[in-house]
């Protein structure tokens, strides 16, 4: 079970339509396929989605740090030495999605070696996750149409609406239109990606007070320490910390400061090992948890499902699992299927996925 090689393969797949939100917009999945090879001839895979406007990583940077720094630190270790891997990768500052992808590919390789699903190795609570769909910036009518399509075709009944524009009425009108169209037949929550100030956030939440929102997520920046604490104290819905809580230490800081009452776990930035730590801390603190989406492709989405389904806490709420549908294609040989608002675990060892070699050859950008 020794690791013999790490691969970092950049690939680009266009989106059918761009996703726009307060901290940026995405027109193509410029991601990195990470492969971990073992001396048994098995290969574990994962996906690293760079988000320069959130974590500072780029596609080229992820490839470089894996090839030049992580590979010599990891090759020669066994698949069971995940703590050693984590400690060695932690010597390098930042690079969260690169580290997470290496970690998840190791878990996938371990599952394939033991002929067991990763989700069972993590906890094995359930075999499926309810799906929430993320709606980007758009006009009310277009947003309602997209949500209606997702409900009719895929059975999705929970929607996270990207907000954070100015004036705030641009976004409150969208949320109001969704509630008026669907009534109480769907669940709605909002995500500001730090786009508003604390005072703008409170004004927007007051305008939407009658719309029965589940959560408010990252409406204003966490480094507006006093403003965010003041805002969270005014709200009557859980306030989700997302990009402000990538580590257990960050979770502790935000919660004890009164700046968050719930958290989002994203395996794309904390892998499986780091996500376990965040999950266990959240469980101990009694926090609400949602499984978030880093605008992942299908491979990244399979990782989210594997982790979310492993635990009771993370499987309780719908997870953001559908944005791969906005991609024009993907790398998996067998595509993921959302049916009746649910995404089930893939059968098979590890993550249960296989990469289509022809699609990888078509979309990789290093040749």
Residue frames relative to the residue before (quaternion, step in Angstrom):
aa qw qx qy qz dx dy dz
X 1.0000 0.0000 0.0000 0.0000 0.00 0.00 0.00
X 0.3717 0.7376 -0.4915 0.2760 3.59 1.10 0.58
X 0.4408 -0.6671 0.5385 0.2659 3.53 -1.15 0.75
X 0.1459 -0.8246 0.5448 0.0442 3.56 -0.73 1.09
X 0.8164 0.0157 0.0302 0.5765 3.60 1.15 -0.51
X 0.1531 -0.7253 0.6586 0.1294 3.55 -1.26 0.60
X 0.1132 -0.7665 0.6279 0.0728 3.54 -1.06 0.80
X 0.0694 -0.7574 0.6478 0.0444 3.56 -1.14 0.72
X 0.0183 -0.8353 0.5454 -0.0673 3.56 -0.22 1.33
X 0.2649 -0.7737 0.5505 0.1677 3.63 -0.49 1.10
X 0.0487 0.7831 -0.6194 0.0281 3.56 -1.07 0.74
X 0.1809 -0.7761 0.5983 0.0838 3.54 -1.22 0.56
X 0.0181 0.7684 -0.6378 0.0493 3.55 -0.87 1.08
X 0.4095 -0.7325 0.4804 0.2548 3.62 -0.63 1.06
X 0.4170 -0.6514 0.5680 0.2813 3.52 -1.30 0.47
X 0.5467 -0.6082 0.4635 0.3411 3.55 -1.13 0.64
X 0.7608 -0.0397 0.0117 0.6477 3.54 1.21 -0.61
X 0.5196 -0.6548 0.4365 0.3326 3.60 -0.98 0.71
X 0.2995 -0.7052 0.6090 0.2053 3.54 -1.25 0.54
X 0.0980 -0.8158 0.5700 0.0019 3.57 -0.67 1.18
X 0.0973 0.7782 -0.6118 0.1035 3.54 -1.00 0.88
X 0.7676 -0.4459 0.2099 0.4098 3.56 -1.29 0.32
X 0.7645 0.3757 -0.2145 0.4778 3.61 0.97 -0.71
X 0.8147 -0.1356 0.0663 0.5598 3.61 1.20 0.17
X 0.2641 -0.7305 0.5893 0.2221 3.52 -1.29 -0.35
X 0.2451 -0.7772 0.5712 0.0979 3.55 -1.17 0.69
X 0.1471 -0.8104 0.5649 0.0491 3.58 -0.77 1.09
X 0.7901 0.0767 -0.0393 0.6068 3.59 1.22 -0.40
X 0.4415 -0.6485 0.5458 0.2944 3.54 -1.21 0.57
X 0.0050 -0.7847 0.6177 -0.0523 3.56 -0.21 1.30
X 0.1457 0.8413 -0.4904 0.1747 3.53 0.50 1.29
X 0.3564 -0.7021 0.5702 0.2342 3.53 -1.36 -0.05
X 0.2687 -0.7293 0.6087 0.1595 3.56 -0.88 0.99
X 0.1322 -0.7884 0.5989 0.0474 3.57 -0.76 1.09
X 0.0507 -0.7956 0.6036 -0.0047 3.56 -0.86 1.03
X 0.1675 -0.7632 0.6204 0.0678 3.54 -0.98 0.97
X 0.1695 -0.7948 0.5793 0.0623 3.58 -0.62 1.17
X 0.1772 -0.7815 0.5898 0.0996 3.57 -1.10 0.72
X 0.6239 -0.5547 0.4016 0.3767 3.54 -1.30 0.31
X 0.5946 0.5377 -0.3700 0.4695 3.61 1.28 -0.05
X 0.5558 -0.6340 0.3785 0.3819 3.57 1.28 0.00
X 0.5435 0.6076 -0.4002 0.4186 3.59 1.27 0.18
X 0.1928 -0.7803 0.5892 0.0823 3.55 -1.18 0.64
X 0.1780 -0.7620 0.6161 0.0902 3.55 -0.86 1.03
X 0.1636 -0.8100 0.5603 0.0564 3.57 -1.04 0.79
X 0.0723 0.7510 -0.6559 0.0251 3.52 -1.35 0.45
X 0.3745 -0.7258 0.5466 0.1849 3.54 -1.34 0.28
X 0.1555 -0.7769 0.6050 0.0788 3.58 -0.95 0.91
X 0.1083 -0.8099 0.5742 0.0505 3.62 -0.52 1.14
X 0.2800 -0.7797 0.5301 0.1809 3.63 -0.31 1.14
X 0.0322 -0.7710 0.6359 0.0078 3.56 -1.05 0.82
X 0.1913 -0.8414 0.4935 0.1089 3.59 0.27 1.25
X 0.6756 0.4935 -0.2993 0.4588 3.60 1.10 -0.64
X 0.7100 0.4038 -0.2634 0.5133 3.59 1.26 -0.11
X 0.8370 0.1345 -0.0333 0.5293 3.59 0.77 -1.03
X 0.5422 -0.6710 0.3776 0.3365 3.57 1.26 0.01
X 0.5549 0.6174 -0.3978 0.3907 3.60 1.23 0.04
X 0.1572 -0.7455 0.6368 0.1181 3.54 -1.26 0.54
X 0.6735 -0.4829 0.3611 0.4275 3.55 -1.26 0.31
X 0.6803 0.4846 -0.2919 0.4661 3.59 0.85 -0.97
X 0.6444 0.5336 -0.3189 0.4453 3.56 1.06 -0.77
X 0.6369 0.5201 -0.3258 0.4666 3.58 1.01 -0.79
X 0.6453 0.5095 -0.3222 0.4692 3.59 0.91 -0.89
X 0.6844 0.5067 -0.2941 0.4340 3.57 0.85 -0.97
X 0.6970 0.4699 -0.3029 0.4490 3.60 0.81 -0.93
X 0.6429 0.5032 -0.3371 0.4689 3.61 1.04 -0.64
X 0.7087 0.4674 -0.2739 0.4518 3.57 0.85 -0.95
X 0.7854 0.3893 -0.1803 0.4462 3.56 0.80 -1.03
X 0.7981 0.2976 -0.1412 0.5044 3.60 0.99 -0.76
X 0.7440 0.4339 -0.2538 0.4401 3.59 0.70 -1.04
X 0.6207 0.5854 -0.3585 0.3789 3.60 0.92 -0.84
X 0.7155 0.4238 -0.2979 0.4687 3.67 0.68 -0.87
X 0.6405 0.5273 -0.3348 0.4469 3.61 1.15 -0.42
X 0.7523 0.4178 -0.1949 0.4706 3.57 1.13 -0.68
X 0.6041 0.5721 -0.3676 0.4154 3.60 0.98 -0.77
X 0.7369 0.3597 -0.3047 0.4844 3.55 -0.88 1.04
X 0.6070 0.5167 -0.3571 0.4868 3.58 1.22 -0.34
X 0.4535 -0.6580 0.5153 0.3096 3.57 -1.25 0.32
X 0.6565 -0.5197 0.3814 0.3917 3.56 -1.30 0.31
X 0.6501 0.5200 -0.3167 0.4546 3.59 1.20 -0.40
X 0.6326 0.5473 -0.3364 0.4325 3.60 1.20 -0.30
X 0.1014 0.8450 -0.5182 0.0843 3.58 0.88 0.94
X 0.6180 0.5317 -0.3519 0.4600 3.60 1.08 -0.59
X 0.6313 0.5078 -0.3323 0.4828 3.57 1.04 -0.70
X 0.6262 0.5271 -0.3312 0.4694 3.57 0.97 -0.87
X 0.6817 0.5021 -0.2951 0.4429 3.58 0.82 -0.98
X 0.6591 0.5091 -0.3113 0.4577 3.57 0.96 -0.84
X 0.6725 0.4883 -0.3054 0.4648 3.58 0.97 -0.79
X 0.6615 0.4900 -0.3161 0.4716 3.60 0.95 -0.81
X 0.6239 0.5707 -0.3374 0.4139 3.59 1.09 -0.68
X 0.5209 0.6263 -0.4230 0.3969 3.60 1.20 -0.27
X 0.6787 0.4377 -0.2744 0.5220 3.57 1.19 -0.57
X 0.4076 -0.7288 0.4982 0.2335 3.58 -0.73 1.05
X 0.8319 0.2138 -0.1545 0.4881 3.59 -1.11 0.72
X 0.6281 0.5778 -0.3952 0.3397 3.56 -1.15 -0.78
X 0.1131 0.8551 -0.5035 0.0496 3.65 0.89 0.80
X 0.7113 0.4462 -0.3051 0.4494 3.62 0.82 -0.80
X 0.5860 0.5486 -0.3726 0.4657 3.59 1.13 -0.50
X 0.6622 0.4912 -0.2974 0.4814 3.59 0.94 -0.90
X 0.6595 0.5254 -0.3131 0.4371 3.57 0.92 -0.93
X 0.6641 0.5082 -0.3135 0.4499 3.58 0.93 -0.85
X 0.6214 0.5191 -0.3450 0.4747 3.60 0.99 -0.73
X 0.6549 0.5186 -0.3094 0.4544 3.57 0.90 -0.92
X 0.7101 0.4610 -0.2766 0.4548 3.60 0.80 -0.97
X 0.6234 0.5238 -0.3445 0.4672 3.59 1.06 -0.64
X 0.6134 0.5260 -0.3441 0.4781 3.59 1.11 -0.63
X 0.6399 0.5075 -0.3210 0.4796 3.60 0.97 -0.83
X 0.6439 0.5130 -0.3280 0.4632 3.59 0.95 -0.82
X 0.6556 0.5022 -0.3116 0.4699 3.58 0.93 -0.85
X 0.6321 0.5262 -0.3302 0.4632 3.59 1.04 -0.76
X 0.6544 0.5114 -0.3130 0.4607 3.57 0.92 -0.87
X 0.6510 0.5038 -0.3126 0.4739 3.58 0.98 -0.83
X 0.6393 0.5299 -0.3242 0.4532 3.59 1.03 -0.77
X 0.7455 0.3905 -0.2050 0.4997 3.58 0.93 -0.95
X 0.3523 -0.7515 0.4719 0.2974 3.57 1.36 -0.20
X 0.5386 0.5722 -0.4120 0.4613 3.54 1.00 0.98
X 0.5221 -0.6193 0.4714 0.3489 3.62 -1.10 0.57
X 0.5696 -0.5967 0.4455 0.3480 3.57 -1.07 0.74
X 0.6448 0.5407 -0.3345 0.4243 3.59 0.93 -0.85
X 0.6376 0.5017 -0.3267 0.4848 3.59 1.08 -0.65
X 0.6366 0.5191 -0.3322 0.4635 3.59 1.01 -0.73
X 0.6787 0.4949 -0.2887 0.4595 3.58 1.06 -0.72
X 0.7983 -0.2483 0.1915 0.5142 3.59 0.93 -0.78
X 0.2081 -0.8589 0.4533 0.1162 3.56 1.18 -0.59
X 0.2515 0.8123 -0.5050 0.1480 3.62 1.03 0.60
X 0.8016 -0.0557 0.0707 0.5910 3.59 0.88 -0.92
X 0.4449 -0.6999 0.4910 0.2667 3.57 -1.27 0.09
X 0.7652 0.2863 -0.1674 0.5519 3.60 1.23 0.23
X 0.1958 -0.7572 0.6118 0.1187 3.52 -1.35 0.38
X 0.4124 -0.6555 0.5586 0.2970 3.61 -1.02 0.72
X 0.3769 -0.7655 0.4970 0.1576 3.56 -1.05 0.85
X 0.1206 -0.7244 0.6729 0.0889 3.52 -1.19 0.80
X 0.2469 -0.7758 0.5643 0.1370 3.58 -1.00 0.81
X 0.3428 -0.7477 0.5439 0.1660 3.56 -0.99 0.95
X 0.1620 -0.7949 0.5828 0.0466 3.57 -0.77 1.12
X 0.2980 -0.7842 0.5230 0.1508 3.59 -0.66 1.13
X 0.7492 -0.3735 0.2905 0.4635 3.55 -1.35 -0.02
X 0.2944 0.7210 -0.5966 0.1940 3.55 -0.95 0.92
X 0.6301 -0.5005 0.4170 0.4226 3.53 -1.33 -0.05
X 0.6802 -0.5152 0.3190 0.4125 3.62 -1.13 0.53
X 0.6898 0.4910 -0.3066 0.4349 3.60 0.77 -0.98
X 0.6686 0.4940 -0.3035 0.4656 3.59 0.95 -0.84
X 0.6441 0.5181 -0.3230 0.4608 3.59 1.01 -0.76
X 0.6410 0.5102 -0.3192 0.4763 3.57 0.97 -0.84
X 0.6471 0.5253 -0.3212 0.4495 3.59 0.97 -0.83
X 0.6557 0.4978 -0.3184 0.4700 3.59 0.96 -0.82
X 0.6576 0.5018 -0.3164 0.4645 3.58 0.93 -0.85
X 0.6397 0.5249 -0.3233 0.4590 3.58 0.98 -0.80
X 0.6399 0.5185 -0.3197 0.4684 3.57 1.02 -0.82
X 0.6612 0.5052 -0.3105 0.4595 3.59 0.94 -0.84
X 0.6641 0.4917 -0.3138 0.4677 3.56 1.02 -0.70
X 0.6890 0.4950 -0.2902 0.4428 3.56 0.91 -0.92
X 0.7475 0.4108 -0.2257 0.4706 3.59 0.86 -0.97
X 0.8281 0.2477 -0.0826 0.4961 3.58 0.84 -1.00
X 0.4672 -0.7107 0.4287 0.3047 3.59 1.22 -0.11
X 0.3643 0.7443 -0.4861 0.2776 3.59 1.24 0.36
X 0.0839 -0.8295 0.5520 0.0142 3.58 -0.88 0.95
X 0.6815 0.3935 -0.2939 0.5426 3.60 1.26 0.29
X 0.0473 -0.8177 0.5731 -0.0246 3.57 -0.83 1.02
X 0.1916 -0.7363 0.6387 0.1153 3.52 -1.06 0.89
X 0.1897 -0.8065 0.5559 0.0677 3.56 -0.63 1.17
X 0.3683 -0.7151 0.5524 0.2186 3.55 -0.84 1.00
X 0.0019 0.7802 -0.6238 0.0456 3.55 -0.86 1.07
X 0.4096 0.7230 -0.5018 0.2401 3.56 -1.29 -0.05
X 0.4983 0.6463 -0.4328 0.3830 3.58 1.29 0.22
X 0.2875 -0.7202 0.5959 0.2089 3.52 -1.33 0.20
X 0.4972 -0.2433 -0.8270 0.0985 1.53 -1.77 1.78
X 0.6615 -0.5393 0.3423 0.3929 3.54 -1.20 0.52
X 0.5626 0.6263 -0.3831 0.3802 3.59 1.16 -0.49
X 0.5186 0.6234 -0.4204 0.4072 3.62 1.20 -0.38
X 0.7560 0.3860 -0.1981 0.4901 3.54 0.94 -0.93
X 0.6283 0.5229 -0.3607 0.4491 3.59 0.96 -0.68
X 0.6051 0.5514 -0.3565 0.4503 3.59 1.12 -0.58
X 0.6294 0.5303 -0.3311 0.4615 3.58 1.04 -0.75
X 0.6779 0.4856 -0.2938 0.4673 3.56 0.86 -0.98
X 0.6395 0.5243 -0.3248 0.4591 3.57 0.99 -0.80
X 0.6462 0.5228 -0.3207 0.4542 3.58 0.98 -0.84
X 0.6372 0.5220 -0.3268 0.4633 3.59 1.01 -0.77
X 0.6809 0.4818 -0.2973 0.4646 3.58 0.87 -0.91
X 0.6602 0.5020 -0.3167 0.4602 3.59 0.95 -0.81
X 0.6690 0.5015 -0.3071 0.4546 3.58 1.03 -0.74
X 0.7975 0.3349 -0.1527 0.4781 3.57 0.81 -1.03
X 0.3294 -0.7300 0.5295 0.2795 3.60 1.15 -0.41
X 0.7420 -0.3806 0.2784 0.4765 3.56 -1.01 -0.76
X 0.4243 0.7263 -0.4484 0.3022 3.60 1.23 0.40
X 0.7489 0.2754 -0.1978 0.5693 3.61 1.26 -0.13
X 0.3832 -0.6729 0.5775 0.2586 3.54 -1.36 0.34
X 0.1048 -0.8009 0.5892 0.0205 3.58 -1.01 0.88
X 0.1239 0.7507 -0.6489 0.0087 3.53 -1.23 0.60
X 0.3783 -0.7519 0.5120 0.1713 3.56 -1.22 0.47
X 0.1341 -0.7731 0.6185 0.0431 3.54 -1.22 0.69
X 0.2248 -0.8328 0.4986 0.0856 3.57 -0.50 1.22
X 0.2429 -0.7912 0.5268 0.1938 3.62 1.20 -0.31
X 0.6628 -0.5585 0.2779 0.4142 3.55 1.02 0.95
X 0.3912 0.7865 -0.4201 0.2280 3.58 1.26 0.31
X 0.7346 0.3778 -0.2238 0.5173 3.60 1.12 -0.57
X 0.4916 -0.5638 0.5477 0.3748 3.51 -1.35 0.11
X 0.6839 -0.4651 0.3484 0.4411 3.57 -1.26 0.16
X 0.6819 0.4851 -0.3012 0.4572 3.59 0.90 -0.87
X 0.6289 0.5133 -0.3323 0.4802 3.60 1.03 -0.72
X 0.6324 0.5410 -0.3282 0.4468 3.56 1.02 -0.81
X 0.6729 0.4875 -0.3080 0.4633 3.58 0.89 -0.88
X 0.6198 0.5323 -0.3463 0.4611 3.59 1.00 -0.76
X 0.6701 0.4990 -0.3028 0.4585 3.58 0.90 -0.93
X 0.6693 0.4952 -0.3118 0.4578 3.59 0.90 -0.85
X 0.6203 0.5184 -0.3501 0.4732 3.60 1.08 -0.60
X 0.6412 0.5170 -0.3251 0.4646 3.59 1.02 -0.76
X 0.7500 0.3683 -0.2001 0.5117 3.59 1.14 -0.62
X 0.3237 0.8030 -0.4629 0.1901 3.59 1.29 0.15
X 0.7157 0.4483 -0.2456 0.4759 3.58 1.10 -0.67
X 0.5885 0.6268 -0.3444 0.3771 3.61 1.28 -0.02
X 0.4184 -0.7590 0.4340 0.2461 3.59 1.28 0.29
X 0.1339 0.8160 -0.5435 0.1440 3.57 0.70 1.13
X 0.4916 -0.6608 0.4918 0.2824 3.56 -1.13 0.74
X 0.8059 -0.0341 0.1199 0.5787 3.55 0.80 -1.14
X 0.1724 -0.6882 0.6740 0.2057 3.48 -1.48 0.06
X 0.1325 -0.8283 0.5441 0.0196 3.57 -0.75 1.06
X 0.8698 -0.1163 0.0700 0.4744 3.56 -1.00 0.98
X 0.1036 0.8339 -0.5355 0.0840 3.61 0.80 0.95
X 0.7911 0.0928 -0.0309 0.6038 3.58 1.05 -0.78
X 0.6567 -0.5464 0.3371 0.3956 3.61 -1.17 0.43
X 0.5167 -0.6453 0.4730 0.3047 3.56 -1.09 0.73
X 0.6619 0.5107 -0.3317 0.4371 3.59 1.09 -0.53
X 0.5202 0.5031 -0.4444 0.5280 3.56 1.31 0.25
X 0.1623 -0.8782 0.4372 0.1062 3.52 0.68 1.22
X 0.7345 0.4157 -0.2479 0.4756 3.58 0.69 -1.06
X 0.6478 0.5332 -0.3233 0.4376 3.57 0.98 -0.84
X 0.6823 0.4808 -0.3014 0.4610 3.57 0.89 -0.86
X 0.6278 0.5216 -0.3397 0.4674 3.58 0.97 -0.76
X 0.6371 0.5225 -0.3138 0.4718 3.56 1.02 -0.84
X 0.6588 0.5200 -0.3084 0.4477 3.58 0.92 -0.92
X 0.6823 0.4968 -0.3010 0.4438 3.58 0.75 -1.05
X 0.6435 0.5377 -0.3160 0.4438 3.57 1.07 -0.70
X 0.6719 0.4975 -0.2885 0.4667 3.58 1.24 -0.44
X 0.6525 0.5719 -0.3067 0.3913 3.59 1.16 -0.55
X 0.2732 -0.7525 0.5760 0.1653 3.54 -1.21 0.61
X 0.6370 0.4167 -0.3608 0.5389 3.59 1.23 0.53
X 0.6091 -0.5546 0.3984 0.4033 3.63 -1.11 0.50
X 0.2632 -0.7459 0.5949 0.1430 3.56 -1.05 0.85
X 0.2433 -0.7979 0.5418 0.1032 3.55 -0.53 1.26
X 0.2074 -0.7168 0.6523 0.1328 3.54 -1.01 0.92
X 0.1048 -0.8101 0.5766 0.0160 3.57 -0.83 1.02
X 0.8244 0.1944 -0.1125 0.5195 3.58 -0.02 -1.24
X 0.6176 0.5476 -0.3478 0.4447 3.59 1.24 -0.25
X 0.7663 0.3321 -0.1944 0.5145 3.64 1.22 -0.18
X 0.1080 0.8342 -0.5356 0.0747 3.63 0.62 1.01
X 0.7713 0.2754 -0.1639 0.5499 3.63 1.18 -0.34
X 0.6490 -0.5019 0.3816 0.4256 3.61 -1.21 0.30
X 0.6234 0.5379 -0.3467 0.4492 3.59 1.02 -0.71
X 0.6482 0.5082 -0.3177 0.4697 3.58 1.01 -0.78
X 0.6142 0.5390 -0.3432 0.4631 3.58 1.03 -0.78
X 0.6588 0.5149 -0.3041 0.4564 3.56 0.87 -0.97
X 0.6648 0.5153 -0.3068 0.4454 3.58 0.88 -0.93
X 0.7132 0.4648 -0.2754 0.4466 3.58 0.74 -1.01
X 0.6788 0.4870 -0.3020 0.4592 3.58 0.91 -0.85
X 0.6906 0.4686 -0.2916 0.4673 3.61 0.85 -0.90
X 0.6513 0.5005 -0.3144 0.4759 3.59 1.18 -0.50
X 0.4690 -0.6768 0.4458 0.3511 3.59 1.24 -0.17
X 0.5089 0.6711 -0.3967 0.3651 3.59 1.24 0.40
X 0.7764 0.1250 -0.1074 0.6083 3.61 1.27 0.11
X 0.1593 -0.7825 0.5949 0.0915 3.53 -1.20 0.62
X 0.7494 0.1732 -0.1342 0.6248 3.58 1.34 0.06
X 0.2042 -0.7883 0.5682 0.1186 3.58 -1.23 0.34
X 0.3110 -0.6932 0.6150 0.2111 3.51 -1.38 0.39
X 0.1886 -0.7549 0.6188 0.1076 3.55 -0.94 0.95
X 0.0369 -0.7828 0.6211 -0.0019 3.56 -0.89 0.98
X 0.3619 -0.7522 0.5064 0.2161 3.56 -0.47 1.17
X 0.5749 0.6039 -0.3831 0.3976 3.60 1.13 -0.51
X 0.7631 0.3346 -0.2142 0.5098 3.62 1.11 -0.44
X 0.7781 0.2850 -0.1799 0.5301 3.64 1.16 -0.34
X 0.4385 -0.7045 0.4655 0.3078 3.60 1.22 0.10
X 0.6625 -0.4603 0.3739 0.4576 3.56 -1.21 -0.46
X 0.6645 0.5137 -0.3195 0.4387 3.60 0.92 -0.83
X 0.6961 0.4530 -0.2760 0.4837 3.59 0.87 -0.91
X 0.6331 0.5328 -0.3305 0.4539 3.57 1.05 -0.73
X 0.5791 0.5619 -0.3710 0.4597 3.58 1.12 -0.60
X 0.6665 0.5040 -0.3103 0.4534 3.58 0.87 -0.90
X 0.6576 0.4974 -0.3075 0.4750 3.56 0.95 -0.88
X 0.6438 0.5333 -0.3197 0.4461 3.58 0.95 -0.86
X 0.6923 0.4827 -0.2915 0.4502 3.56 0.79 -0.99
X 0.6280 0.5172 -0.3354 0.4750 3.58 1.05 -0.69
X 0.6546 0.5104 -0.3123 0.4620 3.59 0.91 -0.89
X 0.6334 0.5301 -0.3236 0.4616 3.55 1.00 -0.83
X 0.6806 0.4954 -0.2860 0.4577 3.56 0.95 -0.88
X 0.7043 0.4458 -0.2550 0.4901 3.57 1.11 -0.68
X 0.4454 -0.7133 0.4397 0.3154 3.58 1.27 -0.18
X 0.3681 0.7526 -0.4698 0.2781 3.58 1.11 0.69
X 0.4813 -0.5804 0.5605 0.3424 3.54 -1.29 0.46
X 0.0941 -0.7891 0.6060 0.0360 3.58 -1.09 0.75
X 0.0545 -0.7446 0.6624 0.0620 3.54 -1.15 0.75
X 0.3920 -0.6742 0.5681 0.2626 3.54 -1.21 0.55
X 0.2265 -0.8202 0.5183 0.0856 3.55 -0.54 1.22
X 0.3851 -0.7049 0.5628 0.1953 3.51 -1.41 0.12
X 0.2505 -0.7675 0.5753 0.1311 3.57 -0.88 0.96
X 0.5311 -0.5897 0.3642 0.4875 3.54 1.31 0.58
X 0.1335 0.8449 -0.4977 0.1439 3.51 1.00 1.01
X 0.4555 -0.6011 0.5680 0.3295 3.49 -1.35 0.31
X 0.7554 -0.3826 0.2551 0.4669 3.56 -1.25 -0.18
X 0.6170 0.5352 -0.3594 0.4513 3.61 1.03 -0.64
X 0.6698 0.4829 -0.2969 0.4797 3.58 0.91 -0.87
X 0.6313 0.5294 -0.3233 0.4655 3.56 1.08 -0.74
X 0.6199 0.5320 -0.3389 0.4667 3.59 1.04 -0.74
X 0.6247 0.5268 -0.3325 0.4708 3.59 1.08 -0.67
X 0.6469 0.5213 -0.3168 0.4576 3.58 0.96 -0.86
X 0.6550 0.5014 -0.3096 0.4730 3.58 0.95 -0.88
X 0.6413 0.5388 -0.3323 0.4336 3.59 0.90 -0.89
X 0.7056 0.4357 -0.2716 0.4885 3.59 0.91 -0.85
X 0.6799 0.5146 -0.3089 0.4214 3.58 0.78 -0.98
X 0.6900 0.4796 -0.2804 0.4640 3.57 0.97 -0.83
X 0.5794 0.6279 -0.3669 0.3679 3.59 1.20 -0.38
X 0.7947 0.2698 -0.1083 0.5329 3.59 1.13 -0.59
X 0.5748 -0.6008 0.4364 0.3437 3.54 -1.14 0.67
X 0.6687 0.5263 -0.3141 0.4209 3.58 0.86 -0.94
X 0.7370 0.4316 -0.2430 0.4599 3.58 0.82 -0.96
X 0.6742 0.4815 -0.3025 0.4712 3.59 1.18 -0.42
X 0.4906 0.6982 -0.4100 0.3221 3.57 1.29 -0.13
X 0.7775 0.2816 -0.1361 0.5456 3.58 1.02 -0.81
X 0.5898 -0.5557 0.4306 0.3975 3.62 -1.13 0.49
X 0.2768 -0.7700 0.5601 0.1295 3.56 -1.01 0.89
X 0.5131 -0.6371 0.4835 0.3116 3.56 -1.19 0.63
X 0.1540 0.8457 -0.4745 0.1897 3.54 0.08 1.35
X 0.6683 0.5785 -0.2700 0.3820 3.59 1.23 -0.07
X 0.5221 0.6889 -0.4185 0.2787 3.61 1.12 -0.20
X 0.4854 0.6260 -0.4525 0.4096 3.59 1.22 -0.04
X 0.5512 0.6213 -0.3927 0.3950 3.59 1.20 -0.39
X 0.6386 0.5273 -0.3237 0.4575 3.59 1.22 -0.41
X 0.5636 0.5846 -0.3951 0.4295 3.60 1.25 -0.09
X 0.5104 -0.6711 0.4499 0.2944 3.57 -1.05 0.74
X 0.7798 -0.0171 0.0177 0.6256 3.60 1.26 -0.36
X 0.1857 -0.7714 0.5929 0.1374 3.58 -1.27 -0.12
X 0.5837 -0.6184 0.4133 0.3256 3.57 -1.31 0.14
X 0.5838 0.6267 -0.3821 0.3470 3.60 1.11 -0.47
X 0.5071 -0.6465 0.4826 0.3033 3.55 -1.09 0.78
X 0.7637 0.1718 -0.0987 0.6144 3.58 1.10 -0.75
X 0.3367 -0.7859 0.4761 0.2056 3.62 -0.38 1.15
X 0.5516 -0.5803 0.4844 0.3527 3.54 -1.25 0.51
X 0.1823 -0.7867 0.5848 0.0772 3.57 -1.13 0.67
X 0.1638 -0.7542 0.6300 0.0865 3.56 -0.81 1.07
X 0.0573 0.7953 -0.5982 0.0796 3.56 -0.71 1.11
X 0.8502 0.0294 -0.0517 0.5230 3.56 -0.96 0.94
X 0.6972 -0.5100 0.2675 0.4270 3.54 1.01 0.86
X 0.6665 0.4775 -0.2778 0.5006 3.58 1.28 0.26
X 0.1444 -0.7413 0.6461 0.1106 3.55 -1.20 0.66
X 0.2362 -0.7976 0.5454 0.1029 3.56 -0.62 1.16
X 0.5993 -0.5359 0.4525 0.3859 3.52 -1.28 0.42
X 0.4531 -0.6573 0.5246 0.2956 3.53 -1.14 0.64
X 0.4617 -0.6686 0.4945 0.3087 3.60 -0.99 0.74
X 0.6232 0.5607 -0.4018 0.3686 3.53 -1.20 0.49
X 0.6476 -0.5373 0.3880 0.3760 3.51 -1.34 0.24
X 0.7782 0.2796 -0.2393 0.5089 3.56 -1.21 0.51
X 0.7811 -0.2335 0.2227 0.5346 3.55 -0.84 -1.02
X 0.4486 -0.7125 0.4360 0.3179 3.59 1.23 -0.25
X 0.5791 0.5949 -0.3682 0.4185 3.59 1.24 0.24
X 0.1113 -0.7442 0.6493 0.1101 3.52 -1.34 0.37
X 0.3807 -0.7149 0.5445 0.2181 3.55 -1.01 0.88
X 0.3866 -0.7005 0.5539 0.2302 3.56 -0.93 0.94
X 0.3760 -0.7656 0.4648 0.2377 3.65 -0.41 1.13
X 0.6328 0.5300 -0.3448 0.4469 3.60 1.04 -0.64
X 0.6615 0.4885 -0.3108 0.4767 3.58 0.98 -0.79
X 0.6264 0.5223 -0.3429 0.4661 3.57 0.99 -0.73
X 0.6482 0.5122 -0.3176 0.4655 3.59 0.95 -0.83
X 0.6576 0.5253 -0.3023 0.4474 3.58 1.04 -0.78
X 0.8117 0.3346 -0.1401 0.4577 3.58 0.83 -0.96
X 0.5255 0.6212 -0.4453 0.3738 3.62 1.13 -0.24
X 0.2871 -0.7969 0.5200 0.1101 3.57 -1.04 0.81
X 0.5724 0.5978 -0.3894 0.4042 3.59 1.21 0.23
X 0.7087 0.3713 -0.2763 0.5325 3.61 1.23 0.28
